[in-house]
Amino acid sequence: MPSAQQSQRQPLAGNGVADQADEDAVRDYTRVPGEMDRQFEALDTDSALRPTIISPGDVWRKKSQKALLAKPSDAVLHGDEQKRERDAAFDLLDALTKSGALAVEAASLHVVVAATHCFDKSVTDTVIEDNVSPIEKVERSSLIMAATVHQAPVAALLDSSQLSRVRGSCPALFVEDGEVNAVI
């Protein structure tokens, strides 16, 4: 199984993202929101996509077990308790990896990135008054985000049976004649 460091060293597929010429480059996940914003500006012709900030609640719920066979317990954590528990988790990770000297086998990192698609009118008004399919607009937004997150061309993300339909409704998302229409 690959180590945590190796799993972050996946070859970066795509078509032209700056600073990613090295096939073994490690992806800096803190740059994903900025990449997403650039893609929104370049490809979202309606300016309907907006970055969304996800804020965890003030009160957290912790589920834990004192021992393997013990009954699970629930606890409610507030501000100082949350910081103490988070610090304890990072201290444990630091100790288990000997401050990063040991690889973490079979680990996964989950990154959550969110955006909101805003319509100027209600969905009904968009369909009736503007004669525009809101489904195609949201699909385009989803493809912009997916191509950025996965660093892959849109064509690689779609089923081949859907390529011509999506290409017809969102031509700016596709590579033409070896040229890149936008950085994805």
C-alpha positions as CSV (number, residue, x, y, z in Angstrom):
1,M,0.0,0.0,0.0
2,P,1.2,3.5,-0.7
3,S,2.3,5.7,2.2
4,A,0.5,9.0,2.9
5,Q,3.4,10.8,1.2
6,Q,3.2,8.6,-1.9
7,S,-0.6,9.0,-2.1
8,Q,-0.1,12.7,-2.3
9,R,2.5,12.2,-5.1
10,Q,0.0,11.2,-7.8
11,P,0.8,12.3,-11.3
12,L,-1.1,15.4,-12.0
13,A,-3.4,14.9,-15.0
14,G,-4.9,17.8,-16.7
15,N,-4.0,20.2,-19.4
16,G,-1.8,23.1,-18.4
17,V,-2.1,24.1,-14.8
18,A,0.8,26.3,-13.9
19,D,3.6,24.9,-11.7
20,Q,2.6,21.3,-12.5
21,A,5.1,20.4,-15.2
22,D,6.8,17.9,-12.9
23,E,4.8,14.6,-13.2
24,D,5.8,13.7,-9.6
25,A,4.8,17.1,-8.1
26,V,2.9,17.1,-4.8
27,R,-0.4,18.9,-4.9
28,D,-0.8,21.8,-2.5
29,Y,-4.4,21.4,-1.5
30,T,-4.4,24.9,0.0
31,R,-4.3,26.3,-3.5
32,V,-7.4,24.5,-4.7
33,P,-9.8,27.3,-3.7
34,G,-7.7,29.8,-5.7
35,E,-7.6,27.4,-8.7
36,M,-11.3,27.1,-8.4
37,D,-11.8,30.9,-8.4
38,R,-9.7,31.2,-11.5
39,Q,-11.7,28.6,-13.3
40,F,-15.0,30.3,-12.2
41,E,-13.7,33.6,-13.7
42,A,-12.5,31.9,-16.9
43,L,-15.4,29.5,-17.7
44,D,-18.5,30.6,-15.8
45,T,-19.9,33.0,-18.4
46,D,-23.0,33.7,-16.3
47,S,-21.0,34.5,-13.2
48,A,-23.3,32.2,-11.3
49,L,-20.7,30.4,-9.2
50,R,-19.7,31.9,-5.9
51,P,-17.1,30.5,-3.5
52,T,-18.7,29.2,-0.3
53,I,-17.1,29.3,3.1
54,I,-17.9,26.3,5.3
55,S,-17.8,27.1,9.0
56,P,-18.1,24.3,11.5
57,G,-20.7,24.9,14.2
58,D,-19.9,26.3,17.6
59,V,-20.8,23.0,19.3
60,W,-19.3,19.7,18.2
61,R,-20.4,16.2,19.1
62,K,-17.6,13.6,19.9
63,K,-18.2,9.9,19.8
64,S,-15.6,7.8,21.5
65,Q,-14.8,4.5,23.2
66,K,-12.5,4.2,26.2
67,A,-11.5,0.6,25.1
68,L,-12.1,-1.6,22.2
69,L,-15.0,-3.6,23.9
70,A,-16.3,-0.6,25.9
71,K,-19.6,1.0,25.2
72,P,-19.4,4.1,22.9
73,S,-20.0,7.4,24.6
74,D,-21.1,10.8,23.3
75,A,-19.8,14.2,24.5
76,V,-20.6,17.8,23.6
77,L,-17.5,19.9,22.9
78,H,-17.4,23.7,23.1
79,G,-14.6,26.2,22.1
80,D,-11.8,25.3,24.6
81,E,-12.7,21.6,24.6
82,Q,-12.6,21.6,20.7
83,K,-9.1,23.1,20.7
84,R,-7.9,20.7,23.4
85,E,-9.3,17.6,21.4
86,R,-7.9,18.9,18.1
87,D,-4.4,19.5,19.7
88,A,-4.6,16.0,21.3
89,A,-5.3,14.4,17.9
90,F,-2.4,16.2,16.2
91,D,-0.1,15.3,19.1
92,L,-1.1,11.6,18.7
93,L,-0.5,11.8,15.0
94,D,2.9,13.5,15.6
95,A,3.9,10.8,18.1
96,L,2.7,7.9,15.9
97,T,4.7,9.2,12.9
98,K,7.8,10.2,15.0
99,S,7.2,13.8,13.8
100,G,6.7,12.8,10.2
101,A,9.7,10.4,10.0
102,L,7.4,7.4,9.6
103,A,4.9,7.1,6.8
104,V,1.2,6.6,7.5
105,E,0.1,3.5,5.6
106,A,-3.4,3.2,4.2
107,A,-4.5,6.7,5.2
108,S,-6.7,9.0,3.3
109,L,-7.1,12.8,3.3
110,H,-10.5,14.3,2.7
111,V,-10.7,17.8,1.4
112,V,-14.0,19.6,1.2
113,V,-14.4,22.5,-1.3
114,A,-17.8,24.1,-1.8
115,A,-19.3,26.6,-4.2
116,T,-22.8,27.9,-4.6
117,H,-24.6,28.2,-8.0
118,C,-26.8,31.3,-7.9
119,F,-29.6,32.0,-10.4
120,D,-30.7,35.5,-11.1
121,K,-34.3,34.4,-11.4
122,S,-36.3,31.5,-10.0
123,V,-35.9,28.2,-11.8
124,T,-39.4,28.5,-13.3
125,D,-38.7,32.0,-14.6
126,T,-35.3,30.8,-16.0
127,V,-37.0,28.1,-18.0
128,I,-40.1,30.0,-19.1
129,E,-38.9,33.6,-19.6
130,D,-35.3,33.0,-20.7
131,N,-35.9,29.6,-22.4
132,V,-32.7,28.3,-20.7
133,S,-32.2,24.9,-19.1
134,P,-31.0,25.4,-15.5
135,I,-29.9,21.8,-15.5
136,E,-27.3,22.6,-18.2
137,K,-26.1,25.6,-16.2
138,V,-25.6,23.6,-13.0
139,E,-24.0,20.7,-15.0
140,R,-21.5,23.2,-16.4
141,S,-20.8,24.5,-12.9
142,S,-20.3,20.9,-11.6
143,L,-17.9,20.1,-14.5
144,I,-15.9,23.2,-13.9
145,M,-15.4,22.2,-10.3
146,A,-14.8,18.5,-11.0
147,A,-12.2,19.3,-13.7
148,T,-10.4,21.6,-11.3
149,V,-10.5,19.3,-8.3
150,H,-9.5,16.2,-10.3
151,Q,-7.0,18.1,-12.5
152,A,-8.4,16.3,-15.5
153,P,-10.0,17.4,-18.8
154,V,-13.8,17.6,-18.8
155,A,-13.9,14.9,-21.6
156,A,-12.2,12.4,-19.2
157,L,-14.8,13.0,-16.6
158,L,-17.8,12.3,-18.8
159,D,-19.3,9.1,-20.1
160,S,-18.6,8.9,-23.9
161,S,-22.3,8.8,-24.6
162,Q,-22.7,12.3,-23.1
163,L,-19.7,14.0,-24.7
164,S,-21.5,15.4,-27.7
165,R,-24.4,16.7,-25.7
166,V,-22.2,18.5,-23.2
167,R,-19.8,19.7,-25.9
168,G,-22.8,21.3,-27.6
169,S,-24.1,23.1,-24.5
170,C,-20.7,24.0,-23.0
171,P,-18.1,24.2,-25.8
172,A,-15.7,26.4,-23.7
173,L,-15.0,23.4,-21.4
174,F,-13.3,21.3,-24.0
175,V,-9.9,21.3,-25.6
176,E,-9.9,22.1,-29.3
177,D,-7.2,21.2,-31.9
178,G,-4.6,20.5,-29.2
179,E,-5.1,24.0,-27.7
180,V,-6.4,24.6,-24.2
181,N,-9.4,26.9,-24.0
182,A,-8.9,27.4,-20.4
183,V,-6.6,26.2,-17.7
184,I,-8.1,23.2,-16.0
